[in-house]
Each structure stands twice: as structure tokens, then as C-alpha cells.
Amino acid sequence: MSMLEATAPAGPGGGKHSHGATLTEAAAHGASTRIVVGYGFWIFLISDIIMFAAFFATFAVLADSTAGGPTGRQLFEVDQVALETAALLTSSLFCGFAGLAALARNTR
């Protein structure tokens, strides 16, 4: 007799088939899968933070080191880059709103 069966209260019919005995190993795996997915998300997020921190540090160190070549302001139109960045961030915001709307529609 397992520890679960020994401590589970007997159901209406008595014997081994109680409510507590219905807990199986599959239910335990469901929680562990959620934990693994959660850890995977945090590992992904931390790796992105490290990567972008390295990009920003590289930019800060090398921004003025063009060795006599053209600078970023000479190569790119800053107004155009700002407009495209704003469009990209706005589209990401609306994609998030669309995901929330789809989720709300599915729960009804």
C-alpha cells in the first residue's frame, strides 16, 4: 500500500478507491512541466537582458571610434530612424492589445 493510499480518507464506498487515491503520478508531472516552462522563460529573458546589455555597452564604448570614417549621423537620417522606431514600438503595443482581446474573447 502506498503512502498516499494509507493516508487518504476512505470514500463513500470505503476501501482503496477514495478521492485522495485518485492523485496519480501524471498530476505531479503537470506541475513540474509548469515549473520547467517557467524556468525556460526566465532563462530566455535573462539571456536577452545580457545580450542587449552587451550591445549597449559596445555601442557606448565604440560610438565615437570610427577611425575617420562616417559617423552614424552622417549615414542615417535621425528623423527617419526615430519615425521607424516609433512605428515598430506602436505595432508591438497593438499586437499586445490584440493578444489580450483574443484572450478575453476565448474566455467567454
C-alpha positions as CSV (number, residue, x, y, z in Angstrom):
1,M,0.0,0.0,0.0
2,S,1.4,3.4,-1.0
3,M,1.8,6.3,1.4
4,L,-1.0,8.2,-0.4
5,E,-3.4,5.3,-0.1
6,A,-2.6,4.8,3.6
7,T,-3.2,8.5,4.5
8,A,-6.2,9.1,2.2
9,P,-9.6,9.0,3.8
10,A,-12.0,6.3,2.7
11,G,-14.6,7.3,0.1
12,P,-18.3,6.7,0.4
13,G,-17.9,3.1,-0.7
14,G,-14.9,2.5,1.6
15,G,-11.8,0.7,0.6
16,K,-8.9,1.8,-1.6
17,H,-11.0,4.0,-4.0
18,S,-11.1,7.3,-2.2
19,H,-10.8,10.8,-3.5
20,G,-7.2,11.2,-2.3
21,A,-6.2,8.0,-4.0
22,T,-7.1,9.5,-7.4
23,L,-3.9,11.6,-7.3
24,T,-1.6,10.0,-9.7
25,E,1.9,10.5,-10.9
26,A,0.5,12.3,-14.1
27,A,-0.8,15.1,-11.9
28,A,2.6,15.6,-10.4
29,H,4.2,15.8,-13.8
30,G,1.8,18.6,-14.8
31,A,3.1,20.9,-12.0
32,S,6.7,20.0,-12.9
33,T,6.1,20.9,-16.5
34,R,4.8,24.3,-15.5
35,I,8.0,24.8,-13.4
36,V,10.2,23.8,-16.3
37,V,8.4,26.2,-18.7
38,G,8.7,29.0,-16.1
39,Y,12.4,28.4,-15.7
40,G,12.8,28.4,-19.5
41,F,11.0,31.7,-19.7
42,W,13.3,33.3,-17.1
43,I,16.4,31.9,-18.8
44,F,15.3,33.3,-22.1
45,L,14.5,36.7,-20.5
46,I,17.8,36.9,-18.7
47,S,19.8,35.9,-21.8
48,D,18.1,38.7,-23.7
49,I,18.9,41.2,-21.0
50,I,22.6,40.1,-21.0
51,M,22.7,40.3,-24.8
52,F,21.2,43.7,-25.1
53,A,23.4,45.0,-22.2
54,A,26.4,43.8,-24.2
55,F,25.1,45.6,-27.3
56,F,24.5,48.9,-25.4
57,A,28.0,48.6,-23.7
58,T,29.6,48.0,-27.1
59,F,27.8,51.0,-28.6
60,A,28.8,53.2,-25.6
61,V,32.4,52.3,-26.0
62,L,32.7,52.4,-29.8
63,A,30.2,55.2,-30.7
64,D,33.0,57.7,-31.3
65,S,35.6,55.3,-32.7
66,T,35.0,55.4,-36.4
67,A,38.7,55.7,-37.4
68,G,38.0,58.7,-39.6
69,G,35.0,57.1,-41.3
70,P,31.5,58.4,-41.4
71,T,29.5,58.7,-38.2
72,G,26.0,57.4,-37.6
73,R,24.5,60.8,-38.1
74,Q,26.2,61.1,-41.5
75,L,25.0,57.7,-42.6
76,F,21.4,57.8,-41.3
77,E,18.6,60.3,-41.2
78,V,17.9,60.6,-37.5
79,D,14.3,61.8,-38.0
80,Q,13.5,58.8,-40.3
81,V,15.1,56.4,-37.8
82,A,13.0,57.9,-34.9
83,L,9.8,57.6,-37.0
84,E,10.5,53.9,-37.9
85,T,11.3,53.1,-34.2
86,A,8.1,54.7,-33.1
87,A,6.2,52.7,-35.7
88,L,7.8,49.5,-34.6
89,L,7.1,50.1,-30.9
90,T,3.5,51.2,-31.7
91,S,2.9,48.0,-33.7
92,S,4.2,45.9,-30.8
93,L,1.8,47.7,-28.4
94,F,-1.1,47.0,-30.7
95,C,-0.1,43.3,-31.1
96,G,-0.2,43.1,-27.3
97,F,-3.6,44.7,-27.2
98,A,-4.8,42.2,-29.9
99,G,-3.5,39.3,-27.8
100,L,-5.4,40.5,-24.8
101,A,-8.5,40.9,-26.8
102,A,-8.2,37.4,-28.3
103,L,-7.7,36.0,-24.8
104,A,-10.8,37.8,-23.5
105,R,-12.9,36.6,-26.3
106,N,-11.8,32.9,-25.7
107,T,-12.7,33.0,-22.0
108,R,-16.4,33.9,-22.7
